[in-house]
Amino acid sequence: DGTSATPDTYVPSASTTTQQPPVTVVPTAPPPSPLPP
């Protein structure tokens, strides 16, 4: 059973990496903020 749990845990890990892209869009918003002031 322990071996089956290892592969299962690896699948979710990959999904988290796909959610990272959205974070890159956040940094793009801050730059425009300093421009106005």
PyMOL Python script that loads the backbone (N, CA, C, O; Angstrom):
from pymol import cmd

cmd.read_pdbstr("""\
ATOM      1  N   ASP A   1       0.843  -1.209   0.000  1.00  0.00           N
ATOM      2  CA  ASP A   1       0.000   0.000   0.000  1.00  0.00           C
ATOM      3  C   ASP A   1       0.881   1.264   0.000  1.00  0.00           C
ATOM      4  O   ASP A   1       0.586   2.254  -0.670  1.00  0.00           O
ATOM      5  N   GLY A   2       1.959   1.188   0.769  1.00  0.00           N
ATOM      6  CA  GLY A   2       2.837   2.360   0.857  1.00  0.00           C
ATOM      7  C   GLY A   2       3.338   2.801  -0.508  1.00  0.00           C
ATOM      8  O   GLY A   2       3.515   3.996  -0.746  1.00  0.00           O
ATOM      9  N   THR A   3       3.571   1.837  -1.420  1.00  0.00           N
ATOM     10  CA  THR A   3       4.092   2.193  -2.747  1.00  0.00           C
ATOM     11  C   THR A   3       3.023   2.919  -3.570  1.00  0.00           C
ATOM     12  O   THR A   3       3.337   3.790  -4.381  1.00  0.00           O
ATOM     13  N   SER A   4       1.768   2.553  -3.354  1.00  0.00           N
ATOM     14  CA  SER A   4       0.680   3.163  -4.129  1.00  0.00           C
ATOM     15  C   SER A   4       0.480   4.624  -3.706  1.00  0.00           C
ATOM     16  O   SER A   4       0.067   5.463  -4.506  1.00  0.00           O
ATOM     17  N   ALA A   5       0.776   4.906  -2.448  1.00  0.00           N
ATOM     18  CA  ALA A   5       0.570   6.264  -1.927  1.00  0.00           C
ATOM     19  C   ALA A   5       1.612   7.218  -2.516  1.00  0.00           C
ATOM     20  O   ALA A   5       1.332   8.403  -2.699  1.00  0.00           O
ATOM     21  N   THR A   6       2.796   6.717  -2.809  1.00  0.00           N
ATOM     22  CA  THR A   6       3.866   7.578  -3.337  1.00  0.00           C
ATOM     23  C   THR A   6       3.465   8.210  -4.673  1.00  0.00           C
ATOM     24  O   THR A   6       3.545   9.430  -4.819  1.00  0.00           O
ATOM     25  N   PRO A   7       3.037   7.403  -5.649  1.00  0.00           N
ATOM     26  CA  PRO A   7       2.636   7.942  -6.964  1.00  0.00           C
ATOM     27  C   PRO A   7       1.457   8.904  -6.843  1.00  0.00           C
ATOM     28  O   PRO A   7       1.392   9.911  -7.548  1.00  0.00           O
ATOM     29  N   ASP A   8       0.529   8.586  -5.943  1.00  0.00           N
ATOM     30  CA  ASP A   8      -0.657   9.446  -5.780  1.00  0.00           C
ATOM     31  C   ASP A   8      -0.260  10.846  -5.299  1.00  0.00           C
ATOM     32  O   ASP A   8      -0.840  11.849  -5.715  1.00  0.00           O
ATOM     33  N   THR A   9       0.734  10.888  -4.421  1.00  0.00           N
ATOM     34  CA  THR A   9       1.155  12.179  -3.869  1.00  0.00           C
ATOM     35  C   THR A   9       1.899  12.995  -4.918  1.00  0.00           C
ATOM     36  O   THR A   9       1.903  14.225  -4.875  1.00  0.00           O
ATOM     37  N   TYR A  10       2.529  12.295  -5.862  1.00  0.00           N
ATOM     38  CA  TYR A  10       3.319  12.988  -6.889  1.00  0.00           C
ATOM     39  C   TYR A  10       2.407  13.716  -7.875  1.00  0.00           C
ATOM     40  O   TYR A  10       2.774  14.759  -8.415  1.00  0.00           O
ATOM     41  N   VAL A  11       1.214  13.157  -8.107  1.00  0.00           N
ATOM     42  CA  VAL A  11       0.281  13.755  -9.080  1.00  0.00           C
ATOM     43  C   VAL A  11      -0.167  15.149  -8.619  1.00  0.00           C
ATOM     44  O   VAL A  11      -0.104  16.097  -9.402  1.00  0.00           O
ATOM     45  N   PRO A  12      -0.614  15.290  -7.380  1.00  0.00           N
ATOM     46  CA  PRO A  12      -1.068  16.595  -6.865  1.00  0.00           C
ATOM     47  C   PRO A  12       0.057  17.631  -6.911  1.00  0.00           C
ATOM     48  O   PRO A  12      -0.186  18.810  -7.169  1.00  0.00           O
ATOM     49  N   SER A  13       1.268  17.188  -6.662  1.00  0.00           N
ATOM     50  CA  SER A  13       2.420  18.102  -6.663  1.00  0.00           C
ATOM     51  C   SER A  13       2.530  18.827  -8.001  1.00  0.00           C
ATOM     52  O   SER A  13       2.788  20.030  -8.049  1.00  0.00           O
ATOM     53  N   ALA A  14       2.332  18.079  -9.089  1.00  0.00           N
ATOM     54  CA  ALA A  14       2.450  18.654 -10.437  1.00  0.00           C
ATOM     55  C   ALA A  14       1.348  19.697 -10.650  1.00  0.00           C
ATOM     56  O   ALA A  14       1.564  20.703 -11.326  1.00  0.00           O
ATOM     57  N   SER A  15       0.180  19.457 -10.078  1.00  0.00           N
ATOM     58  CA  SER A  15      -0.949  20.386 -10.256  1.00  0.00           C
ATOM     59  C   SER A  15      -0.619  21.743  -9.621  1.00  0.00           C
ATOM     60  O   SER A  15      -1.004  22.793 -10.135  1.00  0.00           O
ATOM     61  N   THR A  16       0.090  21.700  -8.507  1.00  0.00           N
ATOM     62  CA  THR A  16       0.441  22.945  -7.815  1.00  0.00           C
ATOM     63  C   THR A  16       1.378  23.793  -8.675  1.00  0.00           C
ATOM     64  O   THR A  16       1.332  25.022  -8.638  1.00  0.00           O
ATOM     65  N   THR A  17       2.226  23.117  -9.447  1.00  0.00           N
ATOM     66  CA  THR A  17       3.181  23.851 -10.290  1.00  0.00           C
ATOM     67  C   THR A  17       2.442  24.594 -11.402  1.00  0.00           C
ATOM     68  O   THR A  17       2.880  25.652 -11.854  1.00  0.00           O
ATOM     69  N   THR A  18       1.311  24.023 -11.838  1.00  0.00           N
ATOM     70  CA  THR A  18       0.542  24.651 -12.919  1.00  0.00           C
ATOM     71  C   THR A  18      -0.160  25.916 -12.400  1.00  0.00           C
ATOM     72  O   THR A  18      -0.447  26.835 -13.166  1.00  0.00           O
ATOM     73  N   GLN A  19      -0.429  25.945 -11.094  1.00  0.00           N
ATOM     74  CA  GLN A  19      -1.103  27.115 -10.520  1.00  0.00           C
ATOM     75  C   GLN A  19      -0.116  28.281 -10.351  1.00  0.00           C
ATOM     76  O   GLN A  19      -0.528  29.416 -10.113  1.00  0.00           O
ATOM     77  N   GLN A  20       1.167  27.996 -10.473  1.00  0.00           N
ATOM     78  CA  GLN A  20       2.194  29.028 -10.287  1.00  0.00           C
ATOM     79  C   GLN A  20       2.085  30.147 -11.332  1.00  0.00           C
ATOM     80  O   GLN A  20       2.243  31.315 -10.975  1.00  0.00           O
ATOM     81  N   PRO A  21       1.825  29.836 -12.596  1.00  0.00           N
ATOM     82  CA  PRO A  21       1.701  30.845 -13.668  1.00  0.00           C
ATOM     83  C   PRO A  21       0.891  32.068 -13.250  1.00  0.00           C
ATOM     84  O   PRO A  21       1.330  33.196 -13.477  1.00  0.00           O
ATOM     85  N   PRO A  22      -0.273  31.874 -12.649  1.00  0.00           N
ATOM     86  CA  PRO A  22      -1.104  33.006 -12.200  1.00  0.00           C
ATOM     87  C   PRO A  22      -0.313  33.992 -11.336  1.00  0.00           C
ATOM     88  O   PRO A  22      -0.539  35.201 -11.392  1.00  0.00           O
ATOM     89  N   VAL A  23       0.615  33.461 -10.539  1.00  0.00           N
ATOM     90  CA  VAL A  23       1.398  34.330  -9.646  1.00  0.00           C
ATOM     91  C   VAL A  23       2.255  35.304 -10.456  1.00  0.00           C
ATOM     92  O   VAL A  23       2.530  36.418 -10.011  1.00  0.00           O
ATOM     93  N   THR A  24       2.671  34.875 -11.644  1.00  0.00           N
ATOM     94  CA  THR A  24       3.530  35.729 -12.481  1.00  0.00           C
ATOM     95  C   THR A  24       2.745  36.944 -12.989  1.00  0.00           C
ATOM     96  O   THR A  24       3.337  37.973 -13.313  1.00  0.00           O
ATOM     97  N   VAL A  25       1.424  36.826 -13.058  1.00  0.00           N
ATOM     98  CA  VAL A  25       0.598  37.931 -13.555  1.00  0.00           C
ATOM     99  C   VAL A  25       0.496  39.034 -12.498  1.00  0.00           C
ATOM    100  O   VAL A  25       0.290  40.200 -12.832  1.00  0.00           O
ATOM    101  N   VAL A  26       0.641  38.661 -11.227  1.00  0.00           N
ATOM    102  CA  VAL A  26       0.543  39.646 -10.138  1.00  0.00           C
ATOM    103  C   VAL A  26       1.682  40.670 -10.209  1.00  0.00           C
ATOM    104  O   VAL A  26       1.428  41.872 -10.131  1.00  0.00           O
ATOM    105  N   PRO A  27       2.927  40.216 -10.355  1.00  0.00           N
ATOM    106  CA  PRO A  27       4.082  41.135 -10.440  1.00  0.00           C
ATOM    107  C   PRO A  27       3.912  42.187 -11.535  1.00  0.00           C
ATOM    108  O   PRO A  27       4.446  43.291 -11.425  1.00  0.00           O
ATOM    109  N   THR A  28       3.176  41.850 -12.580  1.00  0.00           N
ATOM    110  CA  THR A  28       3.004  42.785 -13.702  1.00  0.00           C
ATOM    111  C   THR A  28       2.111  43.969 -13.295  1.00  0.00           C
ATOM    112  O   THR A  28       2.172  45.029 -13.918  1.00  0.00           O
ATOM    113  N   ALA A  29       1.292  43.796 -12.265  1.00  0.00           N
ATOM    114  CA  ALA A  29       0.380  44.863 -11.841  1.00  0.00           C
ATOM    115  C   ALA A  29       1.108  45.928 -11.004  1.00  0.00           C
ATOM    116  O   ALA A  29       0.873  47.118 -11.217  1.00  0.00           O
ATOM    117  N   PRO A  30       1.965  45.551 -10.078  1.00  0.00           N
ATOM    118  CA  PRO A  30       2.688  46.513  -9.221  1.00  0.00           C
ATOM    119  C   PRO A  30       3.454  47.577 -10.007  1.00  0.00           C
ATOM    120  O   PRO A  30       3.366  48.753  -9.653  1.00  0.00           O
ATOM    121  N   PRO A  31       4.191  47.228 -11.044  1.00  0.00           N
ATOM    122  CA  PRO A  31       4.962  48.214 -11.833  1.00  0.00           C
ATOM    123  C   PRO A  31       4.135  49.437 -12.238  1.00  0.00           C
ATOM    124  O   PRO A  31       4.589  50.561 -12.027  1.00  0.00           O
ATOM    125  N   PRO A  32       2.950  49.263 -12.806  1.00  0.00           N
ATOM    126  CA  PRO A  32       2.100  50.386 -13.233  1.00  0.00           C
ATOM    127  C   PRO A  32       1.714  51.287 -12.061  1.00  0.00           C
ATOM    128  O   PRO A  32       1.479  52.480 -12.252  1.00  0.00           O
ATOM    129  N   SER A  33       1.646  50.734 -10.857  1.00  0.00           N
ATOM    130  CA  SER A  33       1.256  51.524  -9.686  1.00  0.00           C
ATOM    131  C   SER A  33       2.245  52.667  -9.424  1.00  0.00           C
ATOM    132  O   SER A  33       1.821  53.816  -9.295  1.00  0.00           O
ATOM    133  N   PRO A  34       3.531  52.385  -9.343  1.00  0.00           N
ATOM    134  CA  PRO A  34       4.554  53.430  -9.075  1.00  0.00           C
ATOM    135  C   PRO A  34       4.612  54.485 -10.178  1.00  0.00           C
ATOM    136  O   PRO A  34       5.032  55.613  -9.922  1.00  0.00           O
ATOM    137  N   LEU A  35       4.206  54.146 -11.376  1.00  0.00           N
ATOM    138  CA  LEU A  35       4.279  55.099 -12.498  1.00  0.00           C
ATOM    139  C   LEU A  35       3.433  56.353 -12.255  1.00  0.00           C
ATOM    140  O   LEU A  35       3.927  57.463 -12.449  1.00  0.00           O
ATOM    141  N   PRO A  36       2.183  56.205 -11.839  1.00  0.00           N
ATOM    142  CA  PRO A  36       1.299  57.371 -11.606  1.00  0.00           C
ATOM    143  C   PRO A  36       1.872  58.352 -10.588  1.00  0.00           C
ATOM    144  O   PRO A  36       1.945  59.547 -10.873  1.00  0.00           O
ATOM    145  N   PRO A  37       2.279  57.884  -9.411  1.00  0.00           N
ATOM    146  CA  PRO A  37       2.828  58.781  -8.368  1.00  0.00           C
ATOM    147  C   PRO A  37       4.160  59.379  -8.808  1.00  0.00           C
ATOM    148  O   PRO A  37       4.765  60.152  -8.065  1.00  0.00           O
TER     149      PRO A  37
END
""", "prot")
cmd.dss("prot")
cmd.show_as("cartoon", "prot")
cmd.util.cbc("prot")
cmd.orient("prot")
